[in-house]
């Protein structure tokens, strides 16, 4: 695994904007950084693919364990959500995707930092933008990236096998540009699979009290809805009761059992079930225990906010942590001249489909960390 400097393409901003990446710059700093790329070997890609697939299976087993042993309190899951979680786990409504964040230096086994299993972003950058960069800069090269194809294939299977309710799949998110562009990509993959879609903001979802179902801005019933909106936020919203009461009628993607898998408390359960596993780091909910160096993470935190290293380095304070923390063994990211990469390994329909790499100046990956393309040889 190498980091190689390279001149950006001429007119790169216009090119990534044309492909949909409108948030390529944060202030004066590039978020999309093509002044370098990471070069991996085919063997390293195989290692990442194998690790991702095994970790996903382990995570599903951990969810089953949590449900079997009713360990919801450790995850700060509200009591009224538990019946719906257990129903959805057994009913197996559609689930699209997730993203593991892995620490990897090309020598040691990848280490799982967390699993963004409910509302992962950086999808556009990974699936489309870095692929178009590769086609232009290294047309004979290759990239661990079949994310787009995986999504189209999955949508096609869901449509053919009649696993989707209703004639239209709705897509909803907050009004942030990144979320809107992520939704746009997902809608495009659904369209390619022959599915009709409709987009709206979460606040535009309506409720038909007489007929007891959700509606869109045209008063059409919402049968299937992909929501880029965390389940814990939805459970705190005004229509949480209606969502829970109609769980078997309205098909939510991602399903509500992702409240367990997207919660960082799963790290503690994984270490309990698979102690000393080469892909895991020690993790506990009751404190650092024997760890001499650790990272404290809010179990419901996002984008590195309120993450604290035992030496004092911390992420931005955004008020996360009320529900509790997990203490994970510190595993320093590799440093390439002061750039610290995290591998985002994408899972589509339970299968590893590609990676995206984000790097930061410090050891905490946050919303200002740069996305850098990759290739393998």
C-alpha positions in Angstrom: 0.0 0.0 0.0 1.5 3.3 -1.2 0.5 6.9 -1.3 1.7 8.5 -4.6 1.6 12.2 -5.4 0.2 13.2 -8.8 -0.9 16.4 -10.5 -4.6 16.9 -10.4 -6.5 16.8 -13.8 -7.0 20.0 -15.6 -10.4 21.5 -14.7 -10.9 18.7 -12.1 -13.5 20.8 -10.2 -15.8 21.0 -13.3 -15.3 17.3 -14.0 -16.3 16.1 -10.6 -19.2 18.6 -10.5 -20.4 17.2 -13.8 -20.4 13.7 -12.2 -22.5 15.0 -9.3 -19.9 15.9 -6.6 -20.9 19.5 -5.8 -19.3 19.4 -2.3 -15.7 18.9 -3.5 -14.2 21.7 -1.5 -14.6 22.7 2.2 -13.7 26.4 2.4 -10.3 26.7 0.8 -9.5 23.0 1.4 -10.3 20.2 -1.1 -12.5 17.5 0.2 -12.0 15.5 -3.0 -8.2 15.3 -3.2 -6.7 14.0 -6.4 -3.3 15.4 -5.9 -2.5 11.9 -4.6 -3.8 8.4 -4.9 -3.3 5.1 -3.0 -1.9 2.2 -4.9 -2.6 -1.3 -3.5 -1.6 -4.7 -4.6 -4.1 -7.3 -5.8 -3.2 -9.3 -2.7 -4.0 -6.4 -0.4 -7.4 -6.0 -2.1 -8.0 -9.7 -1.5 -7.2 -9.2 2.1 -9.7 -6.3 2.4 -12.4 -8.2 0.6 -12.0 -11.3 2.7 -12.0 -9.3 6.0 -15.1 -7.3 5.0 -17.1 -10.4 4.1 -16.1 -12.2 7.3 -16.8 -9.1 9.5 -20.2 -8.7 8.0 -21.1 -12.3 8.9 -19.7 -11.8 12.4 -21.8 -8.6 12.8 -25.0 -10.5 11.8 -24.2 -13.1 14.4 -23.7 -10.3 16.9 -27.2 -8.9 16.1 -28.7 -12.3 16.6 -27.0 -12.5 19.9 -28.3 -9.1 21.0 -31.8 -10.1 20.1 -31.7 -13.5 21.6 -30.4 -12.2 24.9 -32.4 -9.0 24.9 -29.4 -6.7 25.4 -31.2 -3.6 24.1 -30.4 -1.5 27.1 -26.7 -1.5 26.3 -27.6 0.0 23.0 -29.9 2.7 24.5 -32.7 1.4 22.2 -36.2 2.6 23.3 -38.5 0.0 24.6 -41.2 0.8 22.0 -38.9 0.0 19.1 -38.0 -3.5 20.3 -41.0 -5.4 18.9 -40.5 -3.8 15.5 -36.8 -4.7 15.6 -37.5 -8.3 16.4 -40.3 -8.4 13.8 -38.0 -7.0 11.1 -35.1 -9.3 11.9 -37.4 -12.3 11.4 -39.3 -10.9 8.4 -36.0 -9.9 6.6 -37.2 -6.8 4.6 -34.7 -5.5 2.1 -31.4 -4.1 3.2 -29.1 -2.4 0.7 -25.8 -1.5 2.0 -23.3 -0.6 4.7 -19.7 0.7 5.1 -17.0 -0.7 7.3 -14.3 1.7 8.5 -11.1 -0.3 8.6 -7.5 0.6 9.7 -5.1 -1.1 7.3 -1.4 -0.6 6.7 -0.9 -3.3 4.1 1.1 -5.5 6.5 -1.2 -6.4 9.5 -4.7 -7.7 9.2 -7.3 -5.0 8.8 -8.9 -3.8 12.0 -12.6 -2.9 12.3 -13.0 0.6 13.7 -16.8 0.7 13.2 -19.7 -0.3 10.9 -21.8 2.4 9.3 -24.7 0.1 8.7 -27.7 2.5 8.6 -26.8 5.8 6.9 -23.4 5.6 5.3 -22.3 8.4 3.1 -19.2 9.0 0.8 -21.0 6.7 -1.6 -20.9 9.0 -4.6 -17.2 9.5 -4.2 -16.5 5.8 -3.9 -18.9 4.5 -6.6 -18.6 7.1 -9.3 -16.1 10.0 -8.8 -13.0 7.9 -8.2 -14.0 5.5 -11.0 -14.2 8.4 -13.5 -10.8 9.6 -12.2 -9.4 6.2 -12.9 -10.8 6.0 -16.4 -9.2 9.3 -17.3 -5.8 9.0 -15.5 -5.2 5.3 -15.6 -7.4 3.8 -18.3 -5.5 0.5 -18.2 -5.6 0.4 -14.4 -8.1 -1.3 -12.0 -9.9 -0.4 -8.9 -11.7 -2.4 -6.2 -15.0 -0.9 -7.1 -18.2 -2.6 -8.3 -20.4 -0.6 -6.0 -22.6 0.8 -8.7 -23.0 -2.6 -10.3 -23.8 -4.2 -7.0 -26.6 -1.7 -6.3 -28.1 -2.1 -9.7 -28.0 -5.9 -9.4 -29.7 -5.8 -6.0 -32.4 -3.4 -7.1 -33.1 -5.6 -10.0 -33.4 -8.7 -7.8 -35.7 -6.9 -5.5 -37.9 -5.8 -8.4 -38.0 -9.2 -10.2 -38.6 -11.2 -7.0 -41.4 -8.8 -5.9 -39.7 -7.9 -2.6 -40.6 -4.2 -3.0 -44.1 -3.0 -2.0 -46.0 -0.6 -4.2 -45.4 0.9 -7.7 -42.9 3.6 -6.5 -39.9 3.5 -4.2 -39.6 6.8 -2.3 -36.3 8.2 -1.2 -36.0 10.7 1.7 -33.2 12.5 3.5 -32.4 15.7 5.2 -31.7 18.9 3.2 -27.9 18.6 3.4 -26.2 18.6 0.0 -24.3 15.4 0.7 -27.4 13.5 1.7 -29.3 14.8 -1.4 -26.5 13.7 -3.7 -26.3 10.3 -2.0 -30.0 9.8 -2.5 -29.7 10.9 -6.1 -27.1 8.2 -6.8 -29.3 5.5 -5.1 -32.2 6.6 -7.2 -30.1 6.4 -10.4 -29.1 2.9 -9.6 -32.8 2.0 -9.0 -33.8 3.6 -12.3 -31.2 1.6 -14.1 -32.8 -1.5 -12.6 -36.2 -0.4 -14.0 -37.7 1.0 -10.7 -39.8 4.1 -10.6 -38.7 6.5 -7.8 -39.7 9.7 -6.1 -37.5 11.9 -3.9 -38.5 14.1 -1.0 -37.2 15.5 2.3 -38.0 13.8 5.6 -40.0 16.8 6.6 -42.2 16.4 3.5 -43.5 12.9 4.5 -47.1 13.2 5.4 -49.6 11.1 7.4 -53.1 10.2 6.2 -54.9 9.8 9.5 -58.1 8.4 8.1 -56.3 5.6 6.1 -53.4 5.2 8.5 -50.5 5.4 6.1 -47.7 7.7 5.1 -48.1 9.9 1.9 -45.8 12.0 -0.3 -46.3 15.6 -1.5 -48.8 14.3 -4.1 -50.8 12.5 -1.5 -49.7 9.1 -2.9 -49.3 6.3 -0.4 -45.7 5.5 0.5 -45.3 1.8 0.3 -41.5 1.4 0.2 -39.1 4.2 1.4 -35.4 4.4 1.5 -34.5 6.9 4.3 -31.0 8.4 4.6 -31.9 9.3 8.2 -30.7 7.5 11.3 -33.3 5.3 13.0 -32.5 6.9 16.4 -33.5 10.3 15.0 -36.6 8.9 13.5 -37.6 7.3 16.8 -37.3 10.8 18.4 -39.5 12.4 15.7 -43.2 13.2 15.9 -44.3 10.3 13.7 -42.3 7.6 15.4 -45.5 6.1 16.8 -47.0 5.9 13.4 -43.8 4.4 11.9 -43.8 1.6 14.5 -47.5 0.9 14.3 -47.4 0.5 10.5 -44.0 -1.4 10.3 -45.5 -4.4 8.5 -47.3 -2.2 6.0 -44.6 0.4 5.1 -41.3 -1.0 3.9 -38.4 1.0 5.4 -34.9 0.7 3.9 -32.7 0.3 5.8 -34.8 -1.9 8.1 -35.2 -1.0 11.8 -33.0 -3.8 13.1 -30.0 -1.7 11.8 -30.5 0.2 15.0 -28.4 -2.6 16.6 -25.8 -2.9 13.8 -25.1 0.8 13.3 -24.7 1.3 17.1 -21.0 1.3 18.3 -22.0 -0.8 21.2 -21.8 -3.7 18.7 -18.0 -3.4 19.0 -18.2 -4.6 22.6 -20.5 -7.5 21.7 -18.2 -8.5 18.8 -15.2 -8.6 21.1 -17.1 -10.6 23.6 -18.2 -13.2 21.0 -14.9 -13.3 19.1 -12.1 -12.4 21.6 -8.7 -11.9 20.0 -10.0 -12.1 16.5 -7.4 -10.7 14.1 -9.9 -8.2 12.6 -11.2 -6.8 15.9 -9.9 -4.5 18.6 -10.7 -4.9 22.3 -13.8 -2.9 23.1 -15.9 -2.5 26.3 -18.9 -0.5 27.4 -17.9 -0.2 31.1 -14.5 1.5 30.7 -11.1 0.9 29.2 -10.3 -2.0 31.6 -6.8 -3.2 30.9 -6.1 -1.0 27.9 -3.2 1.4 28.3 -4.2 3.4 25.2 -7.8 3.6 24.0 -10.4 5.6 22.1 -13.7 6.6 23.7 -16.5 6.8 21.1 -20.2 7.8 21.6 -22.3 4.7 20.8 -24.5 7.0 18.7 -21.9 9.4 17.4 -21.2 10.5 13.9 -18.3 11.7 11.8 -15.7 11.6 14.6 -17.6 14.0 16.8 -17.1 13.7 20.5 -14.5 11.0 20.0 -11.6 11.2 22.5 -8.2 9.5 22.5 -6.7 8.6 25.8 -3.8 11.0 25.2 -6.3 13.9 25.0 -6.9 14.4 21.2 -10.6 14.8 20.6 -13.0 15.4 17.8 -15.5 18.3 17.4 -18.0 18.6 20.2 -21.5 18.1 18.8 -23.2 16.9 21.9 -23.0 13.2 21.3 -22.5 10.8 24.2 -25.7 11.1 26.3 -26.6 7.5 25.5 -23.1 6.2 26.5 -19.7 5.4 25.2 -17.7 2.4 24.0 -14.0 2.2 24.8 -12.0 0.6 22.0 -8.3 -0.3 22.0 -6.3 2.4 20.1 -4.8 1.3 16.9 -2.9 4.1 15.2 -3.7 4.6 11.5 -0.7 4.4 9.2 1.0 7.7 8.3 2.0 8.6 4.8 3.9 11.8 5.4 1.4 12.9 8.0 -1.7 11.7 6.1 -3.7 9.0 8.0 -6.0 6.9 5.8 -9.1 5.0 6.8 -10.4 2.3 4.4 -14.2 2.6 3.8 -15.1 -0.9 2.7 -18.6 -1.1 1.1 -21.0 -4.0 1.5 -23.9 -4.3 -0.9 -26.4 -7.1 -0.2 -24.0 -8.6 2.3 -21.0 -8.8 -0.1 -17.9 -6.6 -0.2 -18.1 -4.5 -3.4 -15.3 -1.9 -3.2 -13.5 0.7 -1.1 -13.1 4.4 -0.7 -10.2 6.0 1.2 -10.5 9.0 3.4 -7.4 10.6 5.1 -6.9 13.1 7.8 -4.0 15.0 9.4 -4.8 13.7 12.8 -5.9 10.3 14.1 -9.6 11.1 14.2 -11.5 10.8 10.8 -14.1 13.6 10.7 -16.3 15.4 8.2 -13.3 17.4 7.0 -11.2 14.3 6.1 -10.2 14.1 2.5 -11.4 11.5 0.0 -8.5 10.2 -2.1 -8.9 7.8 -5.0 -7.2 4.5 -5.3 -6.1 1.8 -7.8 -4.6 -1.6 -7.5 -2.0 -3.5 -9.6 
